[in-house]
Amino acid sequence: MGGASASKSERFEVCVVGGGATGWAAALICAAAGRETAILAPPADFPLGRTAALFAGAVELLDWLGAMAELRPAAARLEAMRLIDDTGRLLRAPEVTFYASEIGLDAFGYNIVNRRLVESLSGLAQKEPKITHLEEPAAELAFGEDEARLTTRSGARIAAELVVGADGSRSLVRERAGIGMRRTRMAQSALVTTLSTDFEHRFISTEFHKAHGPFTLVPMPGSHVSLVWVERPVEATRLCQVPEEEFAEAAEEAAHSLLGPMRLTAPRVSYPLSVGLADRFAAARAVLIGEAAHVFPPIGAQGLNLGLRDVEALKDLLASRRGALGPDVAEEFHRLRQADIRSRTLAVDLLNRSLLTGMLPVQALRAIALSAAGGFAPFRRFLMHQGLAKTFREI
């Protein structure tokens, strides 16, 4: 990619550690800013059918990178988002549906298959002469006064002025930069798969708020939906193991037959949930993006969207810089990302915990908030703007 693999002790202006959508997008952003960029990204293996719901700001970034022209035909529009309180508790909120047309949009965004998203971004990077790709992970990283020094698993050595950590929740970049992460394991697991349905989804994403977490059906092309079902770990494991017909019936029951009978179209995969937040989002000559900086439960589709806003912040920062990239760049990145990441993490965590608690005051507050969202137009528009958090411009 971009010529070949790096030779011993090759020097770059930026080294991105980790692939995935955020890593490849960051590499493309750095190259677009005229920076010689290396990316250490082993081949990725995505569960079949795993998708990402990307909102308007992320879509604009992908448009700017040139990826959406290829992705749109295989993606599904998200024209409306429906929230249904299905907790069965004494105090329940009314059903609320948000329509993109209320804020002048054709769609809130698109639901895109993860594999296609990463393949599109990596394909663009292959054509970029300023990007050098090494298909292996970083094994070691040290920060000096004038540069960061990386060693790959095969022993290749790379020097860079700035390191972008896109290497996930167990980030080597974060650890070597001396940044801690506060992480809480949730008593929940997320089961993900895809289903075909008898009734049309009408491009409406539906999130049932249940007693143990959300049950979310997100539109896919045709009569298909992606499912994210948050449950107690033992129940998620059981649901992964029951026969396909029994699972499809359980999913239809959980959806109150909203989309009619369902059939599995992809393997079921479950994984434990946690919430994580780095103490800082940059230090020394390193900046953290995506799950290296923040880990979310799958509520409101905020995780990858927030990671792509990290990339957008890096884009703005590099556009304003000329010459060498020093520790001041990392410090400025940390300042730029503080408010957005911390407020978003707190909001998603509180919403998730509000589903799990049996405390009547919390149930009442949640019901009041969603009632206001359903009936008070300015508050509805405010929530939609906040949920989208467009990165290139305000709606």
C-alpha positions, 0 to 999 in steps of 0.5 A: 500500500502506497509503495511497500512495507516499511524498511528498518528504522523508516521515519514518518510524520504520523503512525496510526496503530490499529485498523478498523473504521477509525484507524483507516479514516485517521490514516486518510485524514493525515494523508489528506493533510499532506503528512507521510503516514504509516498504518499498522493494521493486521487483517480484520475479521468481522462477524458476518452481518455486523453493522454500524448505524452512522449518523449525519456527521459521520456520513459527511466525513465519509463523503469527504473521504470519498467512501459513501459513493460506494457504500450508499447502494449497500446501506439502509437509510435511517429515516426515523428512530422509535423508542419504546419503553418495554421495561414492564415497570410501574412508571413507563415512558410513552412511545416516542418516534423521531423523524429526520424530516422534522429537522430538514433531513432525508435521513438521520444516517445510514446502517452500513455493514462493518466489513464493507465500511472497512474495506471501502476505507482501506481500499481508498488508502491503498490508492494513497501514495502518502500511506504505507501499510504494514499488516502487523501489530505494534509490539513495542512503543517508546516516546523520546524527546523528538520522536516516538519509536515503534517496533512491529511484531516482525521487528521492523522499526518505525519513527514518527512525530505523532502516534494515533492510537486506534488500537481498541480498548486494550490499547498499547498506545494508551498504555505506553503513553502512561494514560490510565482507563477507568473501566466498569464491567456491566452485568450485561452482554450484547447479542448481535445478528441479522434477521429477515422479516415478513413486514417492511421496516419502512426505514425506521430503527426501533429500540425497545427499552427492556428491563435488562437493556435495549433490544434494537432492530436497525434497518438493512437493505430489503426486508432485513434488520440487524439486531442488537439484543442486550441481556444478562450474560447467562441469558445472552449465552442461552439465546446464542445456543437455542435452535434457530427457530426457537431464537427467531420466535423469541426475537419476534416475541421480544419485538411484539411481532412489530415486523412479523415472523423473523428468520436468522440470516447470520450467526449469533455472536454475544460479547460482554459489555463494559464502559470505559473512559481514558483519563486523558485523550492524548499525552506526549506524542500520542492521541487516542481515538475510538475505543482506545479513548472511550468504550460504550454499551450499544445504546443510541449508536454512539460508539463508532460515531464518537470515534469518527468525531475523534477523527474529525477533530484530528482533521481540523487540528492538522489543517491548522498546523504546518511543520513538525508535529510535537507534544503541543498537538497532543495537548490541543487534541485532548482539549478539543475532545474533552467536553464531547467525549465526557458528556456523551459517555455520561449520558449513555451510561446514565440511560443504560443504568436507568433501564436496570434500576427499579428505583421509582424516582429514576423511572419517573425522571426517565418517563418525564424526559421521554414524555417531553421529547414526545410532546415538546417540539423544541426539546425534540429538535434539541435531542435530535441535534444532540444525538446526531452531533454533526461534525462538519457543521451544526444542523 
